């Protein structure tokens, strides 16, 4: 198993614990421990530990917009680059540390070890970029290209991790798995955000060729200062409705009420992810219950600045609610009631997320098919089944101090309350 | 009649002393700040120069010492929780002398037992809290009741039962002041003890109080039935066997909401003037469900929720608005539960208030609620005017229940207790109450009650 990890790339061997040969040669020389040398830890492992131990501030929306509206001055752009160059390795090291503390048998799983290797690769690549060279725009552009590569590499982490943990479900309890995943995926939000924020600021500050997509005028990196939730809801409803048509041949209606014109500063991709997942649940429930009642989305804007009360979105469906037996599991990773079966990591049930070939998936689409279909965490194209929608949505909501609550009236329907706090622009 | 006068005179006494007790509370507050980390039963505290001797002596308290051996033996026994279904089953058809006497003895032994536990709870609270004027009155009431009930000999005949019922009725009347006293006491002590401790105390003591009144009132109602099986004061269209004591077997969810809705809207109209707009209450969902429940409990909770929604809707919209958005009540049911969802567009609840919503101790706004409470005693005298006979299906409508006082109070009296009290009542029968606020738009409240009444009383917070 040691071989699996080391075989990836020659560069990686330095970051993997190596056992000293002295120890092996000592094997046959009797009971005395004289001359015993303990295994050496390679310096690179020390570095991971050192980096991981560095102090890290939680990323806040205010941090993200601290340089002001783009285009940024060269000075500011370089500061952002240097900040990212300094702290991204800390974040990556912490993820590596968490992964390598998992049981051996888990990290040996090919899927999980792929993810592990990705992190090692990315860390190596960043550390190879000298921080001192970030003094001009050319170097900064090179650095941004590197960041873009890293973001791309890691875009598929969730389905791959999910599959890996599923395959390991006999070796880990659901609680342990949930604890690791929860921590890991929440930290991942911040890591990705840090990289994407700099990329966004760069694209908006440094002239780009026309083929490259740049953020809109109201954006500060990943933050849209004029985000209109109703727009996101409309587009997500359309997307999820399409999936419904494909799968069920029908799509439920959706109406928006409350305050559809309100805008607030927030990160669109986060809101999109959350709304998509929540609408998937609501649409599926409505269709499977054969309910003609439309799904009602209410947008409420608290009075005062956006970082005070914020925005609350209520998604109300009449799709039959959540069975009391299932309620305790809705926040677990990999719990899904899709196709009427229930399975979760570590439970050993032959549930829907079984990785047997062909599977007992009533949809005619086996698990492999579903995983390859989803291009990345932000473009899931299956209606359900992964079991990550609710816990991930809550992780995104809570990241900047919001909340996600589910209230079900079994045999009637479900109300979901999403609360998000924006960021005060303070005249920006 | 005489008991009402006694009660109201005590309340007037309460009212006039409230002012001085507020000053005292402030003094005790500052006094306690010095001693906060240690509540010492000694009488030589550090005195700051500002507090003078006259004020100190007014907060001196010489508690009656009672031998606690008797109490100990009661506290050692666990209470015997019952379920709604048992209440119904026990008092069903074939009510005979044997059953009445058995019921009487159950009540005779359970009441002192349950009160003993609460007395012990109070004894363990910090000294400075129990010596609060209001809480010490409750303590004295409880001890008196304990002493009186534990001395009642075994009930053997119907005559014994009649005497017993009189004692129970008197006690129930005397204890009508308990809820306002507890609430005021807790509000006054909110800077002496962490609020989660006060809330826990209130929850336990209120639950126990509900339990005692339920079994007591149930027994009185059963005795009534037994004595005059064909006499039903004020029964609307309900057949005799629809009631088993206080339990209404065929509580219809929609009817309850309609009745309570009408009643609360009337109160709102009176308080806000007949020209100002009042929101409509719309009911939707599965409207045909019936289930056994104690109507006054359900009516109290629904009443509080509708009250909150109506007032919020009125307050949130400008006076010139001609029509207010309706309050929508959804009724639905599962095999085991009935669910009520009350949705309003009253603007929601700001985050800052959410923290103290469920607390009896109320955080920083305690003083304003305290001032409203001072009007509760005055209410007692004019209660006959205020009380509308709109709502209850209670067999014993002439009985002045503490719940009916609260249900009929003017909407202007914001006591801040509606939600935490409602939650105590809901959770008492293993139901629950949840609130979700859409800040800037409105509020949704979910009430879940157990349908079949199989769930037992939740006497302890840990559900045992």
Interface residues (C-beta under 8 A of the other chain):
Chain A: X258 X259 X298 X299 X300 X301 X302 X303 X308 X309 X310 X312 X314 X324 X405 X407 X409 X410 X411 X412 X415 X417 X419
Chain B: X285 X286 X330 X332 X333 X334 X337 X339 X341 X348 X350 X351 X434 X436 X437 X438 X439 X440 X441 X442 X444 X446
